[in-house]
Amino acid sequence: MTDLSRTDVLLDPRHDAPVDGPCRSGARDVFERGANEQAEAARQREEAAKAVCHRCPARLPCRRRALADRVLHGVRGGLTADERHLLLAHG
């Protein structure tokens, strides 16, 4: 079983993503909103990104980094930008 609480994960500071995470593979386009993306397409893309994050052993460190750095875009650590904003606003 994969340890989802790893803290030794190397995060790439240019992309706020794990150096060895699944988001660094061909699935990268699901993590960022495209120009003129419709709401339903954005929701589906975000759900696909969250599914990739769910399988990632670096999910929690990635999420912590996105929250600490207040990353304002994309899915990071299994959370959308809006979800991270809500956590920060109520935290």
C-alpha positions in Angstrom: 0.0 0.0 0.0 1.2 3.5 -0.9 2.1 5.8 2.0 0.1 9.0 1.3 1.7 10.9 4.2 5.2 11.0 2.8 7.1 14.1 3.7 10.3 13.4 1.8 8.8 14.1 -1.6 10.8 16.5 -3.7 8.6 19.3 -5.1 9.6 21.2 -8.2 9.4 24.9 -7.2 8.7 26.0 -10.8 5.5 23.9 -11.0 4.5 23.4 -7.4 4.2 19.7 -8.2 6.1 16.5 -7.2 9.2 15.9 -9.2 8.2 12.2 -9.5 4.4 12.5 -9.3 1.9 11.3 -11.9 1.0 14.9 -12.7 4.5 15.2 -14.3 3.5 12.6 -17.0 1.2 12.9 -20.0 -1.8 13.8 -17.8 -0.6 17.3 -17.1 -3.2 19.1 -19.1 -6.0 18.2 -16.6 -4.4 20.2 -13.8 -4.8 23.7 -15.4 -7.9 25.4 -16.8 -7.8 26.1 -20.5 -8.7 29.4 -22.2 -12.5 29.7 -22.7 -13.2 26.5 -20.8 -16.9 26.0 -20.1 -18.0 25.3 -16.5 -19.0 21.7 -17.1 -15.8 20.9 -19.0 -13.8 22.5 -16.1 -15.7 20.4 -13.5 -14.9 17.2 -15.5 -11.3 18.2 -16.0 -10.9 18.9 -12.2 -12.5 15.6 -11.3 -10.0 13.8 -13.6 -7.1 15.8 -12.0 -8.3 14.9 -8.5 -8.4 11.2 -9.5 -4.7 11.5 -10.6 -3.9 13.2 -7.3 -5.8 10.5 -5.3 -3.3 7.9 -6.5 -0.3 10.0 -5.9 2.0 9.3 -2.9 2.9 13.0 -2.9 -0.6 14.2 -2.6 -0.4 15.6 1.0 3.0 17.3 0.7 1.8 18.8 -2.6 -1.4 20.0 -1.0 0.6 21.5 1.9 2.9 23.3 -0.5 0.0 24.7 -2.6 -1.7 26.0 0.6 1.5 27.5 2.1 2.4 29.2 -1.2 -1.2 30.2 -1.9 -1.2 28.8 -5.4 -4.1 30.5 -7.1 -4.6 28.2 -10.1 -5.1 24.6 -11.0 -5.6 21.4 -9.0 -2.8 20.8 -6.5 -2.8 18.0 -4.0 -6.3 16.9 -4.9 -7.8 20.3 -4.3 -9.0 23.0 -6.7 -8.0 26.6 -6.4 -11.5 27.4 -5.0 -11.3 24.6 -2.4 -7.8 25.8 -1.3 -9.2 29.3 -1.1 -12.0 28.2 1.2 -9.6 26.2 3.4 -7.4 29.3 3.8 -10.3 31.6 4.4 -11.7 29.4 7.2 -8.4 28.1 8.6 
